[in-house]
Amino acid sequence: MFERDISSEDILHILTDGEIIEEYEDDTPCPSFLMLGYLRGIAHHVVVGCCADHIKIITVYHPDESWTNDRLRR
């Protein structure tokens, strides 16, 4: 997030107002999901891990051209 100039406040906005577009129930060590949100009109993806006792932000990035409409893989 820091390398991409994305703040904790930005992440909170995506978690609050974004949508889950993929779920990875078989991820280890914890299931995770991919969220889509927009910051200043620019699409961002956030991968969130959901462990039994905590959640963690795994990564956040701008979707590349392998995505269609920022929601579906081509």
N, CA, C and O atoms as a Tripos MOL2 file, in Angstrom:
@<TRIPOS>MOLECULE
protein
  296   295    74     0     0
PROTEIN
NO_CHARGES

@<TRIPOS>ATOM
      1 N           0.8210   -1.1960    0.0000 N.3       1 MET1
      2 CA          0.0000    0.0000    0.0000 C.3       1 MET1
      3 C           0.8600    1.2540    0.0000 C.2       1 MET1
      4 O           0.5560    2.2300   -0.6860 O.2       1 MET1
      5 N           1.9180    1.2170    0.7630 N.am      2 PHE2
      6 CA          2.7520    2.4130    0.8530 C.3       2 PHE2
      7 C           3.4740    2.6860   -0.4610 C.2       2 PHE2
      8 O           3.6140    3.8410   -0.8630 O.2       2 PHE2
      9 N           3.9340    1.6330   -1.1320 N.am      3 GLU3
     10 CA          4.5910    1.7970   -2.4250 C.3       3 GLU3
     11 C           3.6340    2.3450   -3.4750 C.2       3 GLU3
     12 O           4.0630    2.9940   -4.4280 O.2       3 GLU3
     13 N           2.3460    2.0890   -3.3060 N.am      4 ARG4
     14 CA          1.3480    2.5310   -4.2750 C.3       4 ARG4
     15 C           0.6290    3.8000   -3.8120 C.2       4 ARG4
     16 O          -0.3460    4.2270   -4.4310 O.2       4 ARG4
     17 N           1.1150    4.4000   -2.7180 N.am      5 ASP5
     18 CA          0.5530    5.6360   -2.1660 C.3       5 ASP5
     19 C          -0.9320    5.4900   -1.8270 C.2       5 ASP5
     20 O          -1.7480    6.3520   -2.1530 O.2       5 ASP5
     21 N          -1.2650    4.3650   -1.1570 N.am      6 ILE6
     22 CA         -2.6300    4.0870   -0.7280 C.3       6 ILE6
     23 C          -2.6220    4.0590    0.7970 C.2       6 ILE6
     24 O          -1.8930    3.2760    1.4060 O.2       6 ILE6
     25 N          -3.4270    4.9050    1.4000 N.am      7 SER7
     26 CA         -3.4260    5.0600    2.8570 C.3       7 SER7
     27 C          -4.3620    4.0670    3.5420 C.2       7 SER7
     28 O          -5.1750    3.4090    2.8920 O.2       7 SER7
     29 N          -4.2340    3.9720    4.8470 N.am      8 SER8
     30 CA         -5.1500    3.1480    5.6370 C.3       8 SER8
     31 C          -6.5710    3.6740    5.4970 C.2       8 SER8
     32 O          -7.5170    2.8880    5.4450 O.2       8 SER8
     33 N          -6.7350    4.9850    5.4350 N.am      9 GLU9
     34 CA         -8.0540    5.5860    5.2390 C.3       9 GLU9
     35 C          -8.6540    5.1580    3.8930 C.2       9 GLU9
     36 O          -9.8510    4.8870    3.7970 O.2       9 GLU9
     37 N          -7.8130    5.1030    2.8660 N.am     10 ASP10
     38 CA         -8.2680    4.6250    1.5580 C.3      10 ASP10
     39 C          -8.7680    3.1860    1.6490 C.2      10 ASP10
     40 O          -9.8220    2.8540    1.1080 O.2      10 ASP10
     41 N          -8.0070    2.3380    2.3340 N.am     11 ILE11
     42 CA         -8.3980    0.9270    2.5040 C.3      11 ILE11
     43 C          -9.7290    0.8330    3.2350 C.2      11 ILE11
     44 O         -10.6030    0.0580    2.8460 O.2      11 ILE11
     45 N          -9.8830    1.6200    4.2910 N.am     12 LEU12
     46 CA        -11.1340    1.6200    5.0460 C.3      12 LEU12
     47 C         -12.3120    2.0060    4.1550 C.2      12 LEU12
     48 O         -13.3940    1.4300    4.2680 O.2      12 LEU12
     49 N         -12.1040    2.9680    3.2790 N.am     13 HIS13
     50 CA        -13.1540    3.3820    2.3410 C.3      13 HIS13
     51 C         -13.5490    2.2150    1.4290 C.2      13 HIS13
     52 O         -14.7360    1.9720    1.2130 O.2      13 HIS13
     53 N         -12.5650    1.4980    0.8980 N.am     14 ILE14
     54 CA        -12.8630    0.3610    0.0170 C.3      14 ILE14
     55 C         -13.5800   -0.7370    0.7940 C.2      14 ILE14
     56 O         -14.5370   -1.3230    0.2890 O.2      14 ILE14
     57 N         -13.1270   -1.0250    2.0210 N.am     15 LEU15
     58 CA        -13.7780   -2.0610    2.8290 C.3      15 LEU15
     59 C         -15.2200   -1.6920    3.1530 C.2      15 LEU15
     60 O         -16.0850   -2.5650    3.2220 O.2      15 LEU15
     61 N         -15.4790   -0.4140    3.3500 N.am     16 THR16
     62 CA        -16.8230    0.0520    3.7160 C.3      16 THR16
     63 C         -17.7470    0.1510    2.5160 C.2      16 THR16
     64 O         -18.9060   -0.2600    2.5800 O.2      16 THR16
     65 N         -17.2330    0.7000    1.4180 N.am     17 ASP17
     66 CA        -18.0920    1.0060    0.2740 C.3      17 ASP17
     67 C         -17.8920    0.0920   -0.9350 C.2      17 ASP17
     68 O         -18.6570    0.1650   -1.8960 O.2      17 ASP17
     69 N         -16.8780   -0.7630   -0.8960 N.am     18 GLY18
     70 CA        -16.5800   -1.6240   -2.0340 C.3      18 GLY18
     71 C         -17.4710   -2.8640   -2.0640 C.2      18 GLY18
     72 O         -18.3950   -3.0120   -1.2640 O.2      18 GLY18
     73 N         -17.1660   -3.7420   -3.0070 N.am     19 GLU19
     74 CA        -17.9330   -4.9850   -3.1280 C.3      19 GLU19
     75 C         -16.9880   -6.1710   -3.2850 C.2      19 GLU19
     76 O         -15.9130   -6.0540   -3.8730 O.2      19 GLU19
     77 N         -17.4040   -7.3040   -2.7540 N.am     20 ILE20
     78 CA        -16.6430   -8.5400   -2.9040 C.3      20 ILE20
     79 C         -16.9230   -9.0720   -4.3040 C.2      20 ILE20
     80 O         -18.0750   -9.2530   -4.6970 O.2      20 ILE20
     81 N         -15.8330   -9.3230   -5.0600 N.am     21 ILE21
     82 CA        -16.0230   -9.8080   -6.4330 C.3      21 ILE21
     83 C         -15.5110  -11.2330   -6.6290 C.2      21 ILE21
     84 O         -15.8650  -11.8820   -7.6130 O.2      21 ILE21
     85 N         -14.6830  -11.7290   -5.7100 N.am     22 GLU22
     86 CA        -14.2290  -13.1300   -5.7580 C.3      22 GLU22
     87 C         -13.9770  -13.5970   -4.3300 C.2      22 GLU22
     88 O         -13.5770  -12.8160   -3.4670 O.2      22 GLU22
     89 N         -14.2180  -14.8900   -4.0970 N.am     23 GLU23
     90 CA        -13.9110  -15.4920   -2.7940 C.3      23 GLU23
     91 C         -12.9490  -16.6520   -3.0000 C.2      23 GLU23
     92 O         -13.0690  -17.4170   -3.9570 O.2      23 GLU23
     93 N         -11.9920  -16.7690   -2.0830 N.am     24 TYR24
     94 CA        -10.9760  -17.8230   -2.1470 C.3      24 TYR24
     95 C         -11.0530  -18.6410   -0.8620 C.2      24 TYR24
     96 O         -10.2200  -18.4860    0.0310 O.2      24 TYR24
     97 N         -12.0450  -19.5000   -0.7770 N.am     25 GLU25
     98 CA        -12.3080  -20.2610    0.4490 C.3      25 GLU25
     99 C         -11.2010  -21.2460    0.7880 C.2      25 GLU25
    100 O         -11.0390  -21.6100    1.9520 O.2      25 GLU25
    101 N         -10.4280  -21.6890   -0.2190 N.am     26 ASP26
    102 CA         -9.3870  -22.6860    0.0140 C.3      26 ASP26
    103 C          -8.0130  -22.0730    0.2730 C.2      26 ASP26
    104 O          -7.0350  -22.8060    0.4230 O.2      26 ASP26
    105 N          -7.9180  -20.7340    0.3280 N.am     27 ASP27
    106 CA         -6.6280  -20.0920    0.6120 C.3      27 ASP27
    107 C          -6.1050  -20.5170    1.9850 C.2      27 ASP27
    108 O          -6.8790  -20.7630    2.9100 O.2      27 ASP27
    109 N          -4.7850  -20.5970    2.0980 N.am     28 THR28
    110 CA         -4.1740  -20.8920    3.3910 C.3      28 THR28
    111 C          -3.2180  -19.7600    3.7380 C.2      28 THR28
    112 O          -2.6330  -19.1750    2.8260 O.2      28 THR28
    113 N          -3.0360  -19.4350    4.9630 N.am     29 PRO29
    114 CA         -3.5830  -20.1180    6.1330 C.3      29 PRO29
    115 C          -5.0220  -19.7400    6.4530 C.2      29 PRO29
    116 O          -5.6250  -20.3380    7.3440 O.2      29 PRO29
    117 N          -5.5940  -18.7520    5.7410 N.am     30 CYS30
    118 CA         -6.9530  -18.3100    6.0160 C.3      30 CYS30
    119 C          -7.7040  -18.0950    4.7030 C.2      30 CYS30
    120 O          -7.0990  -17.7160    3.7000 O.2      30 CYS30
    121 N          -9.0120  -18.3310    4.7010 N.am     31 PRO31
    122 CA         -9.7970  -17.9890    3.5200 C.3      31 PRO31
    123 C          -9.6620  -16.4840    3.2560 C.2      31 PRO31
    124 O          -9.4160  -15.7030    4.1750 O.2      31 PRO31
    125 N          -9.8240  -16.0940    1.9990 N.am     32 SER32
    126 CA         -9.7080  -14.6790    1.6750 C.3      32 SER32
    127 C         -10.7260  -14.3090    0.6050 C.2      32 SER32
    128 O         -11.4210  -15.1650    0.0560 O.2      32 SER32
    129 N         -10.7950  -13.0040    0.3220 N.am     33 PHE33
    130 CA        -11.6800  -12.5300   -0.7340 C.3      33 PHE33
    131 C         -11.0810  -11.2860   -1.3680 C.2      33 PHE33
    132 O         -10.2420  -10.6000   -0.7850 O.2      33 PHE33
    133 N         -11.5420  -11.0210   -2.5820 N.am     34 LEU34
    134 CA        -11.0930   -9.8770   -3.3550 C.3      34 LEU34
    135 C         -12.2090   -8.8540   -3.4060 C.2      34 LEU34
    136 O         -13.3500   -9.1760   -3.7390 O.2      34 LEU34
    137 N         -11.8690   -7.6090   -3.0720 N.am     35 MET35
    138 CA        -12.8460   -6.5260   -3.1130 C.3      35 MET35
    139 C         -12.4740   -5.5390   -4.2050 C.2      35 MET35
    140 O         -11.2990   -5.3420   -4.5140 O.2      35 MET35
    141 N         -13.4900   -4.9250   -4.7790 N.am     36 LEU36
    142 CA        -13.3260   -3.8470   -5.7350 C.3      36 LEU36
    143 C         -13.8830   -2.5780   -5.1160 C.2      36 LEU36
    144 O         -15.0010   -2.5610   -4.6000 O.2      36 LEU36
    145 N         -13.0950   -1.5210   -5.1720 N.am     37 GLY37
    146 CA        -13.5480   -0.2180   -4.7130 C.3      37 GLY37
    147 C         -12.9180    0.8560   -5.5640 C.2      37 GLY37
    148 O         -11.9760    0.6030   -6.3150 O.2      37 GLY37
    149 N         -13.4440    2.0540   -5.4410 N.am     38 TYR38
    150 CA        -12.9400    3.1750   -6.2350 C.3      38 TYR38
    151 C         -12.4490    4.2810   -5.3150 C.2      38 TYR38
    152 O         -13.1310    4.6740   -4.3680 O.2      38 TYR38
    153 N         -11.2620    4.7710   -5.6100 N.am     39 LEU39
    154 CA        -10.6820    5.9070   -4.9050 C.3      39 LEU39
    155 C         -10.4190    6.9970   -5.9260 C.2      39 LEU39
    156 O          -9.6560    6.8040   -6.8720 O.2      39 LEU39
    157 N         -11.0470    8.1300   -5.7310 N.am     40 ARG40
    158 CA        -10.8810    9.2560   -6.6560 C.3      40 ARG40
    159 C         -11.1610    8.8310   -8.1020 C.2      40 ARG40
    160 O         -10.5000    9.2820   -9.0370 O.2      40 ARG40
    161 N         -12.1620    7.9490   -8.2620 N.am     41 GLY41
    162 CA        -12.5710    7.4960   -9.5840 C.3      41 GLY41
    163 C         -11.7100    6.4130  -10.2040 C.2      41 GLY41
    164 O         -11.9430    6.0230  -11.3480 O.2      41 GLY41
    165 N         -10.7130    5.9160   -9.4700 N.am     42 ILE42
    166 CA         -9.7960    4.8970   -9.9870 C.3      42 ILE42
    167 C         -10.0810    3.5660   -9.2790 C.2      42 ILE42
    168 O         -10.1740    3.5130   -8.0530 O.2      42 ILE42
    169 N         -10.2170    2.4960  -10.0670 N.am     43 ALA43
    170 CA        -10.4990    1.1700   -9.5110 C.3      43 ALA43
    171 C          -9.3070    0.6460   -8.7230 C.2      43 ALA43
    172 O          -8.1560    0.8190   -9.1220 O.2      43 ALA43
    173 N          -9.6030    0.0020   -7.5960 N.am     44 HIS44
    174 CA         -8.5870   -0.6510   -6.7610 C.3      44 HIS44
    175 C          -9.1160   -2.0180   -6.3460 C.2      44 HIS44
    176 O         -10.3110   -2.1820   -6.1030 O.2      44 HIS44
    177 N          -8.2320   -2.9820   -6.2700 N.am     45 HIS45
    178 CA         -8.5460   -4.2940   -5.7120 C.3      45 HIS45
    179 C          -7.8510   -4.4220   -4.3720 C.2      45 HIS45
    180 O          -6.7020   -4.0080   -4.2130 O.2      45 HIS45
    181 N          -8.5580   -5.0010   -3.4060 N.am     46 VAL46
    182 CA         -7.9980   -5.2900   -2.0860 C.3      46 VAL46
    183 C          -8.2550   -6.7550   -1.7930 C.2      46 VAL46
    184 O          -9.3940   -7.2160   -1.8790 O.2      46 VAL46
    185 N          -7.2050   -7.4940   -1.4470 N.am     47 VAL47
    186 CA         -7.3480   -8.8860   -1.0300 C.3      47 VAL47
    187 C          -7.2950   -8.9140    0.4880 C.2      47 VAL47
    188 O          -6.3480   -8.4160    1.0980 O.2      47 VAL47
    189 N          -8.3280   -9.5040    1.0950 N.am     48 VAL48
    190 CA         -8.4790   -9.5320    2.5500 C.3      48 VAL48
    191 C          -8.4910  -10.9800    3.0230 C.2      48 VAL48
    192 O          -9.2610  -11.7930    2.5100 O.2      48 VAL48
    193 N          -7.6400  -11.3120    4.0010 N.am     49 GLY49
    194 CA         -7.6320  -12.6320    4.6110 C.3      49 GLY49
    195 C          -8.4790  -12.6180    5.8670 C.2      49 GLY49
    196 O          -8.3860  -11.6920    6.6720 O.2      49 GLY49
    197 N          -9.3130  -13.6470    6.0400 N.am     50 CYS50
    198 CA        -10.2030  -13.7430    7.2040 C.3      50 CYS50
    199 C          -9.8190  -14.9520    8.0440 C.2      50 CYS50
    200 O         -10.3000  -16.0610    7.8100 O.2      50 CYS50
    201 N          -8.9570  -14.7330    9.0150 N.am     51 CYS51
    202 CA         -8.5420  -15.8070    9.9280 C.3      51 CYS51
    203 C          -9.5380  -15.9140   11.0700 C.2      51 CYS51
    204 O         -10.4240  -15.0690   11.2060 O.2      51 CYS51
    205 N          -9.4000  -16.9370   11.8820 N.am     52 ALA52
    206 CA        -10.3440  -17.1640   12.9780 C.3      52 ALA52
    207 C         -10.3480  -16.0140   13.9800 C.2      52 ALA52
    208 O         -11.3980  -15.6610   14.5150 O.2      52 ALA52
    209 N          -9.1840  -15.4330   14.2340 N.am     53 ASP53
    210 CA         -9.1030  -14.4150   15.2820 C.3      53 ASP53
    211 C          -8.7100  -13.0270   14.7840 C.2      53 ASP53
    212 O          -8.5490  -12.1130   15.5920 O.2      53 ASP53
    213 N          -8.5520  -12.8490   13.4740 N.am     54 HIS54
    214 CA         -8.2110  -11.5310   12.9350 C.3      54 HIS54
    215 C          -8.4050  -11.5060   11.4170 C.2      54 HIS54
    216 O          -8.5220  -12.5450   10.7680 O.2      54 HIS54
    217 N          -8.4340  -10.3080   10.8840 N.am     55 ILE55
    218 CA         -8.4090  -10.1570    9.4290 C.3      55 ILE55
    219 C          -7.1220   -9.4330    9.0690 C.2      55 ILE55
    220 O          -6.5420   -8.7260    9.8930 O.2      55 ILE55
    221 N          -6.6790   -9.6180    7.8250 N.am     56 LYS56
    222 CA         -5.4830   -8.9030    7.3940 C.3      56 LYS56
    223 C          -5.6140   -8.4970    5.9410 C.2      56 LYS56
    224 O          -6.2130   -9.2010    5.1280 O.2      56 LYS56
    225 N          -5.0420   -7.3480    5.6350 N.am     57 ILE57
    226 CA         -4.9790   -6.8770    4.2660 C.3      57 ILE57
    227 C          -3.7620   -7.5440    3.6380 C.2      57 ILE57
    228 O          -2.6360   -7.3320    4.0900 O.2      57 ILE57
    229 N          -3.9760   -8.3370    2.6150 N.am     58 ILE58
    230 CA         -2.8840   -9.0650    1.9750 C.3      58 ILE58
    231 C          -2.2070   -8.1750    0.9300 C.2      58 ILE58
    232 O          -0.9810   -8.0740    0.8920 O.2      58 ILE58
    233 N          -3.0080   -7.5370    0.0910 N.am     59 THR59
    234 CA         -2.4490   -6.6120   -0.8980 C.3      59 THR59
    235 C          -3.5410   -5.6830   -1.3930 C.2      59 THR59
    236 O          -4.7330   -5.9460   -1.2300 O.2      59 THR59
    237 N          -3.1110   -4.6020   -1.9960 N.am     60 VAL60
    238 CA         -4.0150   -3.6660   -2.6610 C.3      60 VAL60
    239 C          -3.3020   -3.1920   -3.9220 C.2      60 VAL60
    240 O          -2.1050   -2.9050   -3.9040 O.2      60 VAL60
    241 N          -4.0630   -3.1140   -5.0270 N.am     61 TYR61
    242 CA         -3.4410   -2.7690   -6.3030 C.3      61 TYR61
    243 C          -4.4960   -2.2520   -7.2750 C.2      61 TYR61
    244 O          -5.6970   -2.3940   -7.0420 O.2      61 TYR61
    245 N          -4.0340   -1.6560   -8.3590 N.am     62 HIS62
    246 CA         -4.9000   -1.2480   -9.4620 C.3      62 HIS62
    247 C          -5.0340   -2.4530  -10.3890 C.2      62 HIS62
    248 O          -4.0170   -3.0200  -10.7890 O.2      62 HIS62
    249 N          -6.2560   -2.8650  -10.7460 N.am     63 PRO63
    250 CA         -6.4000   -3.9870  -11.6700 C.3      63 PRO63
    251 C          -5.7730   -3.6550  -13.0240 C.2      63 PRO63
    252 O          -5.8570   -2.5240  -13.5020 O.2      63 PRO63
    253 N          -5.1470   -4.6560  -13.6280 N.am     64 ASP64
    254 CA         -4.5110   -4.4360  -14.9330 C.3      64 ASP64
    255 C          -5.4280   -4.8910  -16.0560 C.2      64 ASP64
    256 O          -6.6060   -5.1680  -15.8320 O.2      64 ASP64
    257 N          -4.8870   -4.9670  -17.2570 N.am     65 GLU65
    258 CA         -5.7150   -5.2800  -18.4200 C.3      65 GLU65
    259 C          -6.2090   -6.7260  -18.4570 C.2      65 GLU65
    260 O          -6.9720   -7.0830  -19.3550 O.2      65 GLU65
    261 N          -5.7950   -7.5710  -17.5020 N.am     66 SER66
    262 CA         -6.3390   -8.9370  -17.4570 C.3      66 SER66
    263 C          -7.7520   -8.9520  -16.8660 C.2      66 SER66
    264 O          -8.3720  -10.0110  -16.7710 O.2      66 SER66
    265 N          -8.2560   -7.7930  -16.4720 N.am     67 TRP67
    266 CA         -9.5990   -7.6640  -15.9100 C.3      67 TRP67
    267 C         -10.4910   -6.9260  -16.8930 C.2      67 TRP67
    268 O         -10.0440   -6.0130  -17.5870 O.2      67 TRP67
    269 N         -11.7530   -7.3270  -16.9480 N.am     68 THR68
    270 CA        -12.7550   -6.6440  -17.7570 C.3      68 THR68
    271 C         -13.6770   -5.9010  -16.8040 C.2      68 THR68
    272 O         -14.2170   -6.5030  -15.8750 O.2      68 THR68
    273 N         -13.8630   -4.6310  -17.0130 N.am     69 ASN69
    274 CA        -14.7310   -3.8220  -16.1490 C.3      69 ASN69
    275 C         -14.3270   -3.8970  -14.6870 C.2      69 ASN69
    276 O         -15.1540   -3.6590  -13.8070 O.2      69 ASN69
    277 N         -13.0670   -4.2250  -14.4120 N.am     70 ASP70
    278 CA        -12.5070   -4.2760  -13.0580 C.3      70 ASP70
    279 C         -13.1510   -5.3450  -12.1800 C.2      70 ASP70
    280 O         -12.7770   -5.4750  -11.0140 O.2      70 ASP70
    281 N         -14.1140   -6.1200  -12.7060 N.am     71 ARG71
    282 CA        -14.8350   -7.1030  -11.9080 C.3      71 ARG71
    283 C         -14.5720   -8.5450  -12.3220 C.2      71 ARG71
    284 O         -14.5970   -9.4420  -11.4790 O.2      71 ARG71
    285 N         -14.3230   -8.7770  -13.5960 N.am     72 LEU72
    286 CA        -14.2100  -10.1400  -14.1100 C.3      72 LEU72
    287 C         -12.8900  -10.3310  -14.8210 C.2      72 LEU72
    288 O         -12.4230   -9.4490  -15.5410 O.2      72 LEU72
    289 N         -12.2870  -11.5040  -14.6080 N.am     73 ARG73
    290 CA        -11.0860  -11.8300  -15.3700 C.3      73 ARG73
    291 C         -11.4840  -12.1420  -16.8050 C.2      73 ARG73
    292 O         -12.5580  -12.6880  -17.0590 O.2      73 ARG73
    293 N         -10.6320  -11.8020  -17.7140 N.am     74 ARG74
    294 CA        -10.9150  -12.0790  -19.1310 C.3      74 ARG74
    295 C         -10.8190  -13.5550  -19.4070 C.2      74 ARG74
    296 O         -11.0240  -13.9850  -20.5420 O.2      74 ARG74
@<TRIPOS>BOND
     1     1     2 1
     2     2     3 1
     3     3     4 2
     4     3     5 am
     5     5     6 1
     6     6     7 1
     7     7     8 2
     8     7     9 am
     9     9    10 1
    10    10    11 1
    11    11    12 2
    12    11    13 am
    13    13    14 1
    14    14    15 1
    15    15    16 2
    16    15    17 am
    17    17    18 1
    18    18    19 1
    19    19    20 2
    20    19    21 am
    21    21    22 1
    22    22    23 1
    23    23    24 2
    24    23    25 am
    25    25    26 1
    26    26    27 1
    27    27    28 2
    28    27    29 am
    29    29    30 1
    30    30    31 1
    31    31    32 2
    32    31    33 am
    33    33    34 1
    34    34    35 1
    35    35    36 2
    36    35    37 am
    37    37    38 1
    38    38    39 1
    39    39    40 2
    40    39    41 am
    41    41    42 1
    42    42    43 1
    43    43    44 2
    44    43    45 am
    45    45    46 1
    46    46    47 1
    47    47    48 2
    48    47    49 am
    49    49    50 1
    50    50    51 1
    51    51    52 2
    52    51    53 am
    53    53    54 1
    54    54    55 1
    55    55    56 2
    56    55    57 am
    57    57    58 1
    58    58    59 1
    59    59    60 2
    60    59    61 am
    61    61    62 1
    62    62    63 1
    63    63    64 2
    64    63    65 am
    65    65    66 1
    66    66    67 1
    67    67    68 2
    68    67    69 am
    69    69    70 1
    70    70    71 1
    71    71    72 2
    72    71    73 am
    73    73    74 1
    74    74    75 1
    75    75    76 2
    76    75    77 am
    77    77    78 1
    78    78    79 1
    79    79    80 2
    80    79    81 am
    81    81    82 1
    82    82    83 1
    83    83    84 2
    84    83    85 am
    85    85    86 1
    86    86    87 1
    87    87    88 2
    88    87    89 am
    89    89    90 1
    90    90    91 1
    91    91    92 2
    92    91    93 am
    93    93    94 1
    94    94    95 1
    95    95    96 2
    96    95    97 am
    97    97    98 1
    98    98    99 1
    99    99   100 2
   100    99   101 am
   101   101   102 1
   102   102   103 1
   103   103   104 2
   104   103   105 am
   105   105   106 1
   106   106   107 1
   107   107   108 2
   108   107   109 am
   109   109   110 1
   110   110   111 1
   111   111   112 2
   112   111   113 am
   113   113   114 1
   114   114   115 1
   115   115   116 2
   116   115   117 am
   117   117   118 1
   118   118   119 1
   119   119   120 2
   120   119   121 am
   121   121   122 1
   122   122   123 1
   123   123   124 2
   124   123   125 am
   125   125   126 1
   126   126   127 1
   127   127   128 2
   128   127   129 am
   129   129   130 1
   130   130   131 1
   131   131   132 2
   132   131   133 am
   133   133   134 1
   134   134   135 1
   135   135   136 2
   136   135   137 am
   137   137   138 1
   138   138   139 1
   139   139   140 2
   140   139   141 am
   141   141   142 1
   142   142   143 1
   143   143   144 2
   144   143   145 am
   145   145   146 1
   146   146   147 1
   147   147   148 2
   148   147   149 am
   149   149   150 1
   150   150   151 1
   151   151   152 2
   152   151   153 am
   153   153   154 1
   154   154   155 1
   155   155   156 2
   156   155   157 am
   157   157   158 1
   158   158   159 1
   159   159   160 2
   160   159   161 am
   161   161   162 1
   162   162   163 1
   163   163   164 2
   164   163   165 am
   165   165   166 1
   166   166   167 1
   167   167   168 2
   168   167   169 am
   169   169   170 1
   170   170   171 1
   171   171   172 2
   172   171   173 am
   173   173   174 1
   174   174   175 1
   175   175   176 2
   176   175   177 am
   177   177   178 1
   178   178   179 1
   179   179   180 2
   180   179   181 am
   181   181   182 1
   182   182   183 1
   183   183   184 2
   184   183   185 am
   185   185   186 1
   186   186   187 1
   187   187   188 2
   188   187   189 am
   189   189   190 1
   190   190   191 1
   191   191   192 2
   192   191   193 am
   193   193   194 1
   194   194   195 1
   195   195   196 2
   196   195   197 am
   197   197   198 1
   198   198   199 1
   199   199   200 2
   200   199   201 am
   201   201   202 1
   202   202   203 1
   203   203   204 2
   204   203   205 am
   205   205   206 1
   206   206   207 1
   207   207   208 2
   208   207   209 am
   209   209   210 1
   210   210   211 1
   211   211   212 2
   212   211   213 am
   213   213   214 1
   214   214   215 1
   215   215   216 2
   216   215   217 am
   217   217   218 1
   218   218   219 1
   219   219   220 2
   220   219   221 am
   221   221   222 1
   222   222   223 1
   223   223   224 2
   224   223   225 am
   225   225   226 1
   226   226   227 1
   227   227   228 2
   228   227   229 am
   229   229   230 1
   230   230   231 1
   231   231   232 2
   232   231   233 am
   233   233   234 1
   234   234   235 1
   235   235   236 2
   236   235   237 am
   237   237   238 1
   238   238   239 1
   239   239   240 2
   240   239   241 am
   241   241   242 1
   242   242   243 1
   243   243   244 2
   244   243   245 am
   245   245   246 1
   246   246   247 1
   247   247   248 2
   248   247   249 am
   249   249   250 1
   250   250   251 1
   251   251   252 2
   252   251   253 am
   253   253   254 1
   254   254   255 1
   255   255   256 2
   256   255   257 am
   257   257   258 1
   258   258   259 1
   259   259   260 2
   260   259   261 am
   261   261   262 1
   262   262   263 1
   263   263   264 2
   264   263   265 am
   265   265   266 1
   266   266   267 1
   267   267   268 2
   268   267   269 am
   269   269   270 1
   270   270   271 1
   271   271   272 2
   272   271   273 am
   273   273   274 1
   274   274   275 1
   275   275   276 2
   276   275   277 am
   277   277   278 1
   278   278   279 1
   279   279   280 2
   280   279   281 am
   281   281   282 1
   282   282   283 1
   283   283   284 2
   284   283   285 am
   285   285   286 1
   286   286   287 1
   287   287   288 2
   288   287   289 am
   289   289   290 1
   290   290   291 1
   291   291   292 2
   292   291   293 am
   293   293   294 1
   294   294   295 1
   295   295   296 2
@<TRIPOS>SUBSTRUCTURE
     1 MET1         2 RESIDUE 1 A MET
     2 PHE2         6 RESIDUE 1 A PHE
     3 GLU3        10 RESIDUE 1 A GLU
     4 ARG4        14 RESIDUE 1 A ARG
     5 ASP5        18 RESIDUE 1 A ASP
     6 ILE6        22 RESIDUE 1 A ILE
     7 SER7        26 RESIDUE 1 A SER
     8 SER8        30 RESIDUE 1 A SER
     9 GLU9        34 RESIDUE 1 A GLU
    10 ASP10       38 RESIDUE 1 A ASP
    11 ILE11       42 RESIDUE 1 A ILE
    12 LEU12       46 RESIDUE 1 A LEU
    13 HIS13       50 RESIDUE 1 A HIS
    14 ILE14       54 RESIDUE 1 A ILE
    15 LEU15       58 RESIDUE 1 A LEU
    16 THR16       62 RESIDUE 1 A THR
    17 ASP17       66 RESIDUE 1 A ASP
    18 GLY18       70 RESIDUE 1 A GLY
    19 GLU19       74 RESIDUE 1 A GLU
    20 ILE20       78 RESIDUE 1 A ILE
    21 ILE21       82 RESIDUE 1 A ILE
    22 GLU22       86 RESIDUE 1 A GLU
    23 GLU23       90 RESIDUE 1 A GLU
    24 TYR24       94 RESIDUE 1 A TYR
    25 GLU25       98 RESIDUE 1 A GLU
    26 ASP26      102 RESIDUE 1 A ASP
    27 ASP27      106 RESIDUE 1 A ASP
    28 THR28      110 RESIDUE 1 A THR
    29 PRO29      114 RESIDUE 1 A PRO
    30 CYS30      118 RESIDUE 1 A CYS
    31 PRO31      122 RESIDUE 1 A PRO
    32 SER32      126 RESIDUE 1 A SER
    33 PHE33      130 RESIDUE 1 A PHE
    34 LEU34      134 RESIDUE 1 A LEU
    35 MET35      138 RESIDUE 1 A MET
    36 LEU36      142 RESIDUE 1 A LEU
    37 GLY37      146 RESIDUE 1 A GLY
    38 TYR38      150 RESIDUE 1 A TYR
    39 LEU39      154 RESIDUE 1 A LEU
    40 ARG40      158 RESIDUE 1 A ARG
    41 GLY41      162 RESIDUE 1 A GLY
    42 ILE42      166 RESIDUE 1 A ILE
    43 ALA43      170 RESIDUE 1 A ALA
    44 HIS44      174 RESIDUE 1 A HIS
    45 HIS45      178 RESIDUE 1 A HIS
    46 VAL46      182 RESIDUE 1 A VAL
    47 VAL47      186 RESIDUE 1 A VAL
    48 VAL48      190 RESIDUE 1 A VAL
    49 GLY49      194 RESIDUE 1 A GLY
    50 CYS50      198 RESIDUE 1 A CYS
    51 CYS51      202 RESIDUE 1 A CYS
    52 ALA52      206 RESIDUE 1 A ALA
    53 ASP53      210 RESIDUE 1 A ASP
    54 HIS54      214 RESIDUE 1 A HIS
    55 ILE55      218 RESIDUE 1 A ILE
    56 LYS56      222 RESIDUE 1 A LYS
    57 ILE57      226 RESIDUE 1 A ILE
    58 ILE58      230 RESIDUE 1 A ILE
    59 THR59      234 RESIDUE 1 A THR
    60 VAL60      238 RESIDUE 1 A VAL
    61 TYR61      242 RESIDUE 1 A TYR
    62 HIS62      246 RESIDUE 1 A HIS
    63 PRO63      250 RESIDUE 1 A PRO
    64 ASP64      254 RESIDUE 1 A ASP
    65 GLU65      258 RESIDUE 1 A GLU
    66 SER66      262 RESIDUE 1 A SER
    67 TRP67      266 RESIDUE 1 A TRP
    68 THR68      270 RESIDUE 1 A THR
    69 ASN69      274 RESIDUE 1 A ASN
    70 ASP70      278 RESIDUE 1 A ASP
    71 ARG71      282 RESIDUE 1 A ARG
    72 LEU72      286 RESIDUE 1 A LEU
    73 ARG73      290 RESIDUE 1 A ARG
    74 ARG74      294 RESIDUE 1 A ARG
